[in-house]
Amino acid sequence: MRIGILTGGGDCPGLNPAIRGAVFRALDFGDECVGIAEGWKGLLFGQTEPLDLVRVDEIIDRGGTILGTSRTNPLKSPELIQQTINNIAMLGLDAIVAIGGDDTLGVAAKLAELGVNVVGVPKTMDNDVSGTDFTFGFDSAVSVALDASRRLKDTAQSHRRILVLEVMGRHAGWVALYTGIGSGADYTLIPEVPLDWDAMTSQVLTAYRRKKYAFVVVSEGVEVTKVTTEELDDFGHMLLQNRGVGPQIARILEERTGISTRSATIGHIQRGGSPTLFDRILGSRVGVKAIEMIHDGEFGRMAALRGTEIDSIPLADAVNNLKSVPQEWVDLLKVFSK
């Protein structure tokens, strides 16, 4: 078979291991793999590159994606959808492996409905794709945030300050949640829980009095003030890079407590770098599973981690509902606010 592989949406560690896993398994079947450049954009414009053993052999420890990525949305018009389908035929592709988050997989699900042989591989550092226990990229992102947390806590303690760390996470607070619990933060803010200034101020002051510093973790998607207009991407998502949640919270906390407060935003540092062992293994496994799903005729489905097994589930299960932080995790977070 001639199989096209693409990576769409934001980059994250684990994409290259997933590409590598797919190519390695395809070789077992005698398949030819074709790399599609820059996500769905590559299919719109017929931009491809060969993917063979030499190309992928040494990429398991590399961050980002060798294929490039974009947030191009071919579902914006019927013409673009048809152009995508026509180019799949023109390139002689028997199947597509779409590696991405909710948006990329949403396009894959729609194309599957239209008869395209496509399978999905979930990735996102936000860990917000439903139907899978974890997505690769998440463990690496949180590991970077934990390293930053330790460094920031050291300087906060030295200068007797409050320090606020802003981490990524648009609608789901998994990165902030794991960073907050894993770093021993004194207060953690996630998009799923409305910001309570009185509760946060009280908790931060309590922690500060006990140890002469306090550490706060906040997800970039937390709404500090009501946002009505922001620039949108191709999929209709607000671009958050100019919102500056961390600095806003630091400024207001300093006003409310009278204590010197600083903020740090690690931003895209969380996206790059070598994937952790967990993400290398998970990326490799779902890449392998995608090729096996193609040979089993399981189109319109996604490779998902369920417990310790990699299963095949309908793409619709992944794209219809955002995997947000449930109440039991919120309750657990509260246990560590003392």
N, C-alpha and C positions, 0 to 999 in steps of 0.2 A: 504494500500500500504506500501511497504518497501522502504523508501527514504534515499539515501545517501547524506550527507552534507559535503562539503569540503571548506576550505579557502586556497587560493593560493597567492603567491607573497608577497610583503612587508606587514607587519602588520600595523594596524592603529586602533585608537579608533572607535568603532562602529561595529566591527566584532562580538563581543559577543552578543550585542543586536540583530544583524541580525540572528545569530544562534538561539537565544532564541525565536525571533519572529516566525521563521519557525517551531520550535518544538511546541510552544504553539498552532499555527494554525493547525498543523498536528494532534494534540490531538483531535481537534474538529471533524476530519474526521475518527478518530480511526486508524490513520497511525502509523507505527513504524519508528522511525528515527535512522539512523546509522551514527555516526561520522567517517569520513575518515581522518586519521592522515596525517598531513603535506602535504596538497594539493594533486596534481596529483601523487605525490610520494606514497601516501597511497594506491591509486588504483593500481599502478604498483606492489606493494608488498603485497597487501591484508591486510593492517594495519587499523583496525577499532576499535571503541569503542561504547558502547550503549549511546544513547542520550535520556534521559527521563526527566520528570519534575524536579526530584530531582537534576539532573546534571546541569540544565540550570536556575533554578528558581532564583538564587542569582547572576547572572553574568551580569546584565544589566549595572552596573556601573564599570565593569572591563575592562581595556585596553587589547590590544593584542587579542589573540584567544586561547580558551581552546583546540582547535583541533590541534594547531601547524600549521606551514606553511613552504613552500619551494618554490624555483623557478624552480622546476623540469618541464621539457618540454617533454611530451610523443610524441610530433610530430616530434622528431628528427629522427625517423626511422619508417618504416612500421611495424617492429617487435614490437616496443614499443606501437604503436597505437593498434595493435591487442591484445597485452598483456593486455592493459587497458580495451578493450572491453570484453575480455574473463573473466577478474576478476569481472567486473560488473555483468556478468551472474553468475559467481561462487558464488558471495556474495548474489545472489538473489535480487538484487536491481531493483525496478520497475522504478525508476527515480533518477536523480542526480540534486542537487542544487549546482552550482558552484559559490562561492562568491569570487570575485577578480577583478583585473584591466584588462587592455587591453590584457595582455598575457594570463592570466587565462581564460578570456572570449573568446579569440581566439581559445584556445584548445576546449572549450565548443562548439563553433560554428562549428568547424571541426567535432567533434564527432556527433553533431546533423545532419550534412550532411550525416554521415555514419549510421544514423538510431538510435542513442542512444537517449533515452528520457532524455534530459537535459534542464534545465532553468538556466539563469544567474542572479546574483545579483551584481551590480557594486559597487566597493569600490576602493578608492585611495585617499590618502591625497593630491595628485597632482591635483585632480579635472579635469583630462584630458580625461575622457571617454566620447565619443560622445553619443548623444541621450538622455542624462539625464542632467537636469539643475545643479544638485549638486550630489556629491558622499559623503557618510559618511566618516569621517576621515579628510576631508578638514577643516571643521569648528574648530575641536579640534586642528589641527596642526597650523592654523593661530592664534588661541587664545593663544597658547603657544608662538608663535613668537611675538605677540603683548606684552605679558608680558615681554619677553626678551628685546623688543625694549624700553619700558619705563625705565627699569633698565639701559640699555646702554646709553640712552640719558641723564640720571641723571649724570652718571660718565663722559660722554663726556663734559657736561656743566661745571661740577666741575673742570675738568682739562684743559679746553679750547682746546679740541682735536677734531679730526675727528674720527668717529667710523663707521666701516663697519660691518654689520650683514649679514652673509651668511645663507640662508634658503634652504630647499630642493626644488627640481623642475628640472627634467632632461631635457625634451624637451618643456614643457609648463610652463609659468611663473605665473600661477594663485596664488600660495602661496606668491611669492615675490610681486606681484601686490597688493593683498589685504593687505599684511603686510605693504607695502610702503604707501598706501593711508590711511589705518587705524591708522598707527603710526605717520603720518605726516612727513615721511622721506623727506629729501631734494633732494634725487635722488634715483631712483629705476632702477635696471638693470634686464631685463628678456631675456630669450633665443630668443624670437621672434624679438628683435630689436638689430641690430649690435651695439657693444660697440663703442661709440664716445668719445674718451679720451678728446678732446678739450671741447666738450659740457659739459661733466661731471665735468671736472676741473673748468670750468667757473662757473657752477651752485653751486658747493660746496664752492668755494671761496666767491661767492655772499652771500650765506647763512651764512658762517662763519663770514664775516665782519658785518653782521646784528646782530648776536646773540652770537658770540664768540665760537661757536661749529657747527659741521655739522654731519648729520647722513645719512648713505647710506645703502640701502638694496639691496642685490644681490642674484639671484637664482644660485644654484650650477651648473646649466647647461650652464651658460653664458660662451662663448668662449673668454678667455683673449688672449691666444696664440693658434696658430693652433695645434690641437691635431691630431696626425697620428696613434699612437698605444697606446692602453690601454687594460687591461684585460676585457674579455667579459663574461657575464653570459650565462645561458642556452638558453636565447631568443635572444642573439646577442647584448645586450645592453652594452655599456661601463660602467664599474664600476667607479663611480666618487669619491670614498672616498679619493683617493690620489691626486686629482687634485688641491685642495686648492685654489679655486677661491677667496674667501674672503681675505686670507693673501696676495695673489698676488696683488689684487686691492689696499689693504691698503699700501703695500710697494711702489707701483708706484704712488699713490696719494700723499704720503709723499714726494717723490722725486720731483713731479711736483708742489706742493704747498709750500713746506718747513714747513708744519705744522705737529706736532706730530700726528700720525695716528695709530690706533689699530683696530684689527678685532676680531670678535667672531663668532664661528660656533656652532649652537645649534644641528645640525644633528639629530641623532636618538632620542633626547629628544622630538622632535616633534611627533614621532611615538607612544610613550608610554603614559601611564596615563589614568585617567578616561575620558570617552567621554563627550563632552558637551551635554546639553539638546537637541540641534538640532540634533546631531549625534545619540543620543539614540533613538529619535523619528523616524528619517529617517531610521536608521538600522532596527528598529522593524517593520516599515511599509513595507519595501521592502522584509524582511524575510517572513512576512505574505503573501504578494502578490505572492512570489515564489511558495508557497504551493497551493494557489488558482489557479495559472497558470497550475500547474501539474494536478490538478483535472479537469481543463477545457481543457486539452490536448494541451496547448499552448507551445509545445516544440520548441527548437531552438530560444527562445525569452528571453527577459531580462526585469526585473522590473525596470522602470525608473521614476524619478521624473519629471513631466511636469507641471510647475506652482505649484499648491498646490495638484495635483492629482498624484497617482501612477498608471502608465499605463504599458501595455505590448507592447514592440517593438521588431522587429527582432534583433537578436544578430549581424547580419551583419551590421546593422546601427551603432552599437557601436564599432566594431573592425576594420572597414575599414578606418576610419579617426580619427586622433588624434585631440582632442578638444584643440586647441591652443588659445592664447589670440588674439582676433580680433582687427582691427584697431580702432574701436570706444572706446575700453578700453585703448588702447595706447594713444589716444587723451585725454581721461579723465585724465590719469596719468600726462600728460604734464601740465594740468591746475594747478596742485598742486606743480609744480616746479617753485618757484619764488625766 
